[in-house]
Amino acid sequence: MGIGGFIGDFNMKKLSIIFSFFVLLLASFFTTDLTTTQAANLNYTVSPDLPDNQADSKISYFDLNVKPGDTQKLTFHINNTDNSDHKYLISINRASTNVNGVIDYSKHGTKADSSIQADIEKMVPQPKTVSVPANTDKKETFELKVPEKEFKGIVLGGIQIKLLDSPTAKTSDKKGVTINNQYAYVIGLQLQEGSEKFQPHLNLRYVKSKQINYQNYIIANIQNDQPAIINKIKADAKVTKEGSEEPVYKLEKDGLDMAPNSNFDLPVSTDNTPLKSGNYTLHLKLTEKDKTWNFTKDFNISTTKAKQMNKTAVGETNTKNNWPMMAVLAFLILIIAALLTIIIKSKNKK
């Protein structure tokens, strides 16, 4: 190979490397920074001792037939299979519904829904921490006190057993906030005093704009005011300017579940567009099997709130605020175009 050919190949290789570098750099502007975490090995298990008043002995959680004024002791086991001692937080929590439309047993001491008749957190002890030696199965007992006043339907909660002294998997969000991922087991705790069945009933309590994890949403607070679980709800929502039929934001979601006597915020995404102040209307249709609920509710977004939320939101499409990044992207695109032209001309000379 001649000196000229060697230099040509060398330049081509350098150009290819530089080109690849700029492509990767450009791609980094369009991708989200992802942190992969590996789930910790949970070196413990939990299991309940089902009592005589268990309604269904084939299931692995407490499903109890109780009477007004009953008091009984319930036991479960924490089996620490690790070679080290560990501490665990035990909390008995009222079932709630989270923003994903999933029944959640992980929160203690949150505000109960206004429709609740009997609060399971008032029937059991406060959360506590226990230590379990290495390779030991420890039995834990707590007392359940059923209210004197009769309740209807089901009361639902969960016994959460959370490992406290293990390394937590950490991720960071776009604002630099560290999120600790902790791991826990939950044993369901369901109480009922009779066999009466309740028909599903849903309410729309209020509508407002809200920021969740630095993203702007229009949230519709939905309430299940009955002492029964409601499964597989389908939601169709659209937000329009007041007096208009044209949707500004919309949502279609199915498979939503709700805990008895609970409410949750159904989030309608603003699709990363800045909020605009003004009067709006939410049109919401909820479907469960053969039942349908239709709601229409007006709401307002003030100028002050729109500015405040847009300022703290992450990822909004706003060319006015993003012009520095757009300028950098334009510069990188020009460099890539120039490199491509040089590479093509070099190949043509050959």
C-alpha positions in Angstrom: 0.0 0.0 0.0 1.4 3.5 -0.9 1.9 6.3 1.5 -1.1 8.2 0.0 -3.4 5.2 0.4 -2.3 4.7 4.0 -3.0 8.4 4.8 -6.3 8.2 3.1 -7.3 5.1 5.1 -6.0 6.7 8.3 -8.0 9.9 7.7 -11.1 7.8 6.9 -10.8 5.9 10.1 -10.3 9.2 12.1 -13.3 10.7 10.4 -15.4 7.6 11.1 -14.5 7.7 14.8 -15.2 11.4 15.0 -18.5 10.9 13.1 -19.5 8.1 15.5 -18.6 10.3 18.5 -20.9 13.1 17.3 -23.8 10.6 16.5 -23.5 9.3 20.1 -23.3 12.8 21.5 -26.4 13.8 19.5 -28.3 10.7 20.6 -27.6 11.5 24.2 -29.7 14.6 23.9 -32.8 12.6 22.9 -32.5 9.7 25.4 -33.5 9.6 29.1 -30.8 8.8 31.6 -31.8 5.4 32.9 -30.4 3.7 36.0 -30.8 0.0 36.1 -31.3 -1.5 39.6 -31.3 -5.2 40.4 -33.9 -6.4 42.9 -32.3 -7.5 46.1 -32.6 -11.1 47.1 -35.1 -11.2 49.9 -33.5 -13.6 52.4 -36.8 -14.0 54.3 -40.3 -15.2 53.9 -43.5 -14.6 55.7 -46.6 -16.9 56.3 -49.8 -16.6 58.3 -51.3 -19.1 60.8 -54.9 -19.1 59.6 -57.4 -19.2 62.5 -60.7 -21.2 62.8 -62.8 -18.2 61.7 -61.0 -18.1 58.3 -63.6 -17.8 55.6 -61.6 -19.6 52.9 -58.8 -21.9 54.0 -57.5 -22.3 50.5 -56.1 -18.8 50.3 -52.8 -17.7 51.9 -54.0 -14.5 53.6 -56.3 -13.6 56.5 -60.0 -13.6 55.3 -61.9 -13.6 58.5 -65.6 -13.8 59.6 -65.9 -11.6 62.6 -68.6 -10.3 65.0 -69.0 -6.8 66.6 -66.8 -6.5 69.7 -64.7 -9.6 68.9 -61.1 -9.7 70.1 -58.7 -12.3 68.8 -55.0 -12.9 68.4 -53.5 -13.4 65.0 -50.1 -14.9 64.3 -47.7 -15.0 61.4 -44.1 -16.1 60.9 -41.0 -14.2 59.7 -38.4 -16.7 58.5 -35.0 -15.1 58.2 -33.0 -17.4 55.9 -29.9 -15.2 55.9 -26.7 -15.9 57.8 -27.1 -12.5 59.5 -29.6 -11.0 62.0 -32.1 -8.6 60.5 -34.6 -6.0 61.6 -38.1 -5.7 60.2 -40.8 -3.1 60.4 -44.3 -4.5 60.9 -47.2 -2.2 60.0 -50.8 -3.1 59.6 -52.2 -0.7 56.9 -55.5 0.3 55.6 -55.9 -0.7 51.9 -55.9 2.4 49.6 -55.9 3.0 45.8 -52.8 4.5 44.2 -52.6 6.8 41.1 -52.0 3.7 38.9 -55.4 2.3 39.9 -53.8 -0.4 42.0 -54.9 -1.5 45.5 -52.0 -0.5 47.8 -51.2 -1.9 51.2 -48.0 0.0 51.8 -49.1 3.2 53.6 -49.9 3.7 57.2 -51.6 6.7 58.9 -52.9 8.3 55.7 -56.2 10.1 55.8 -59.2 7.7 55.5 -61.9 8.2 52.9 -65.0 10.0 54.2 -67.2 7.0 53.4 -65.3 4.5 55.6 -67.3 2.8 58.3 -64.7 0.8 60.1 -61.0 1.6 59.9 -58.7 -1.4 60.2 -55.8 0.7 61.5 -57.9 1.5 64.6 -58.4 -2.2 65.3 -54.7 -3.2 65.5 -51.5 -2.1 67.2 -49.2 0.6 65.9 -46.2 -0.2 63.7 -43.2 -1.8 65.4 -39.7 -3.0 64.7 -38.7 -6.6 65.5 -35.3 -8.4 65.2 -35.0 -11.9 63.9 -31.8 -13.8 64.4 -30.0 -15.5 61.5 -31.6 -18.7 60.1 -34.5 -18.3 62.5 -38.3 -18.6 62.1 -39.9 -16.1 64.5 -43.6 -16.1 65.4 -45.3 -12.7 65.7 -48.7 -12.2 67.3 -51.0 -9.2 67.3 -54.4 -8.5 68.8 -57.4 -7.6 66.5 -60.2 -5.6 68.2 -63.4 -5.5 66.1 -65.5 -2.4 66.8 -68.7 -2.7 68.9 -70.6 -1.0 66.2 -71.6 -3.3 63.3 -70.1 -2.6 59.9 -71.3 -3.8 56.5 -69.4 -5.2 53.6 -65.6 -5.8 53.8 -62.8 -4.0 55.7 -59.5 -4.5 53.9 -55.9 -4.0 54.9 -52.6 -5.7 54.8 -49.8 -6.7 57.2 -46.6 -5.3 55.7 -43.3 -6.8 56.8 -40.4 -4.6 55.5 -36.7 -5.4 55.8 -35.0 -2.4 57.4 -31.3 -3.1 57.5 -30.6 -4.3 53.9 -28.8 -2.2 51.3 -31.4 -0.3 49.4 -31.3 0.1 45.6 -30.9 3.8 44.8 -31.9 5.7 41.7 -31.8 9.4 41.0 -34.5 11.4 39.3 -34.0 14.3 36.9 -34.0 16.8 39.8 -31.3 14.9 41.6 -33.6 13.5 44.3 -32.5 10.1 45.5 -35.1 7.4 45.6 -34.7 4.4 47.9 -36.3 1.2 46.7 -37.2 -0.9 49.7 -38.6 -4.4 49.6 -41.4 -5.8 51.7 -43.9 -8.7 51.9 -47.6 -8.1 52.6 -50.1 -10.5 54.1 -53.7 -9.5 53.3 -56.2 -8.9 56.1 -59.8 -8.9 55.1 -62.7 -8.7 57.6 -66.5 -9.2 57.1 -69.4 -9.6 59.5 -72.0 -10.8 57.0 -72.5 -12.0 53.4 -74.3 -9.0 52.0 -73.1 -7.9 48.6 -72.8 -4.3 47.6 -73.3 -2.8 44.1 -70.4 -0.7 42.8 -70.8 3.0 43.0 -68.3 5.7 41.9 -68.2 9.4 42.4 -66.1 12.2 40.9 -65.1 14.4 43.8 -63.0 17.1 42.2 -60.8 18.0 39.3 -57.6 20.1 39.4 -54.1 20.5 37.9 -51.4 18.8 39.8 -47.7 17.9 39.4 -46.6 14.3 39.9 -42.9 13.5 39.8 -42.2 16.8 38.1 -44.8 16.1 35.3 -48.0 18.2 34.9 -51.3 16.4 35.0 -55.0 17.1 35.2 -56.2 14.9 38.0 -59.8 13.6 38.5 -60.3 12.3 42.1 -62.5 9.2 41.9 -64.2 7.7 45.0 -65.5 4.2 45.6 -67.9 4.9 48.5 -68.9 1.2 48.9 -67.4 -1.4 51.3 -66.5 -3.6 48.4 -63.6 -4.0 45.9 -64.2 -2.8 42.4 -62.2 -4.5 39.7 -61.4 -3.8 36.0 -62.7 -0.2 35.7 -62.2 1.4 32.3 -61.7 5.2 32.2 -62.2 7.4 29.2 -61.4 11.1 29.9 -61.1 14.2 27.9 -60.3 17.7 28.9 -61.7 20.6 26.7 -61.7 24.3 26.9 -64.9 25.4 28.5 -67.7 25.5 25.9 -65.6 23.6 23.3 -65.8 19.9 22.2 -62.2 19.7 21.0 -60.1 17.7 23.5 -57.0 19.4 24.8 -55.9 16.4 26.8 -57.3 12.9 26.8 -56.9 9.5 28.5 -58.0 5.9 27.9 -57.1 3.4 30.5 -58.6 0.1 31.6 -57.9 -2.5 34.3 -58.2 -0.1 37.2 -59.0 -1.6 40.7 -60.2 0.2 43.7 -60.0 -0.7 47.4 -63.3 -0.5 49.4 -64.2 3.0 50.7 -61.2 4.7 49.0 -60.4 7.4 46.5 -57.5 8.1 44.2 -56.3 10.7 41.7 -56.7 9.6 38.1 -54.0 11.5 36.2 -54.6 12.8 32.7 -51.3 13.7 31.1 -50.6 17.1 29.5 -48.2 15.3 27.1 -45.3 17.5 28.1 -46.9 20.7 26.8 -47.0 23.8 29.0 -50.2 24.4 30.9 -52.3 27.4 29.9 -54.5 29.2 32.3 -58.2 29.3 31.7 -61.5 27.6 32.2 -61.8 23.9 31.3 -64.2 21.0 31.4 -63.5 17.4 32.2 -65.7 14.8 30.5 -65.2 11.4 32.2 -66.8 8.0 31.5 -66.2 5.1 33.9 -67.2 1.6 33.0 -67.3 -1.6 35.2 -68.9 -4.6 33.6 -72.5 -3.5 32.7 -72.4 -0.3 34.8 -71.4 3.1 33.4 -70.9 6.5 35.1 -70.7 9.7 33.2 -69.3 12.9 34.8 -68.9 16.4 33.6 -67.0 18.9 35.8 -65.7 22.5 35.1 -62.4 23.7 36.7 -60.0 26.6 36.4 -56.3 26.8 36.0 -55.1 30.2 37.3 -52.3 32.2 35.6 -50.1 32.0 38.7 -50.5 28.2 39.0 -49.9 27.6 35.4 -46.6 29.6 35.5 -45.5 27.9 38.7 -46.1 24.4 37.4 -44.5 25.0 34.0 -41.4 26.4 35.8 -40.9 23.2 37.8 -42.0 20.6 35.2 -39.4 18.4 33.5 -39.5 17.6 29.8 -42.0 20.1 28.6 -41.9 21.0 24.9 -41.3 24.7 25.1 -38.9 26.1 22.5 -38.7 29.4 24.3 -37.1 27.9 27.3 -35.1 25.2 25.4 -33.4 27.5 22.8 -29.8 26.8 24.2 -30.3 23.1 23.7 -31.8 23.6 20.3 -28.8 25.7 19.3 -26.4 23.0 20.4 -28.4 20.4 18.5 -28.3 22.5 15.3 -24.6 22.9 15.6 -24.0 19.2 16.1 -26.2 18.4 13.0 -24.2 20.9 10.9 -20.9 19.2 12.0 -22.3 15.7 11.2 -23.5 16.9 7.8 -20.0 18.4 7.1 -18.3 15.1 8.1 -20.6 13.1 5.9 -19.8 15.4 3.0 -16.0 14.9 3.6 -16.4 11.1 3.9 -18.4 10.9 0.6 -16.0 13.0 -1.3 -13.0 10.9 0.0 -14.7 7.8 -1.2 -15.5 9.3 -4.6 -11.8 10.2 -5.1 -10.9 6.6 -4.6 
